[in-house]
């Protein structure tokens, strides 16, 4: 049979290190809260929601 030389142990250590790093990244993404992409306005503010969707300026009531 083939003997387990230093190359085998290096490959096994590398594979184990990659697996541990991948697990740490996945756990970090689950634990650390992510910032929301965009702020959502309240449902009661329909005019602001309409402006946000159309990029229009607020209407001046004096005009």
C-alpha positions in Angstrom: 0.0 0.0 0.0 1.0 3.6 -0.3 2.5 5.4 2.7 1.0 8.6 3.9 3.6 11.2 3.2 3.8 14.9 3.9 1.8 15.7 0.8 -1.2 13.7 2.0 -1.2 15.5 5.4 -0.8 18.9 3.7 -3.8 18.2 1.5 -5.9 17.0 4.4 -5.0 20.1 6.4 -5.8 22.4 3.5 -9.2 20.8 3.0 -10.0 21.0 6.7 -8.9 24.7 6.8 -11.2 25.5 3.8 -14.1 23.7 5.4 -13.6 25.5 8.7 -13.3 28.8 7.0 -16.5 28.2 5.0 -18.4 27.3 8.2 -17.2 30.4 9.9 -18.3 32.6 7.0 -21.8 30.9 7.0 -22.2 31.3 10.8 -21.0 34.9 10.6 -23.6 35.8 8.0 -26.3 34.2 10.1 -25.3 35.9 13.4 -24.3 39.4 12.2 -27.4 41.4 11.2 -27.2 42.8 7.7 -28.1 46.4 6.9 -31.3 46.8 4.9 -30.8 47.8 1.3 -33.5 50.6 1.3 -35.5 52.2 4.0 -39.2 51.4 3.7 -41.7 54.2 4.6 -44.7 53.5 6.8 -47.8 52.2 5.1 -49.9 55.2 6.3 -47.8 57.7 4.4 -49.2 57.0 0.9 -48.0 60.3 -0.5 -44.4 59.6 0.5 -44.7 56.1 -0.9 -46.0 57.5 -4.2 -43.2 60.0 -4.4 -40.6 57.3 -3.7 -41.9 55.1 -6.5 -42.1 58.0 -9.1 -39.2 60.1 -7.9 -41.5 63.2 -8.0 -41.2 66.2 -5.7 -43.9 67.0 -3.2 -46.8 69.1 -4.5 -47.0 72.6 -3.2 -50.5 73.2 -1.8 -50.2 77.0 -2.6 -50.1 76.4 -6.3 
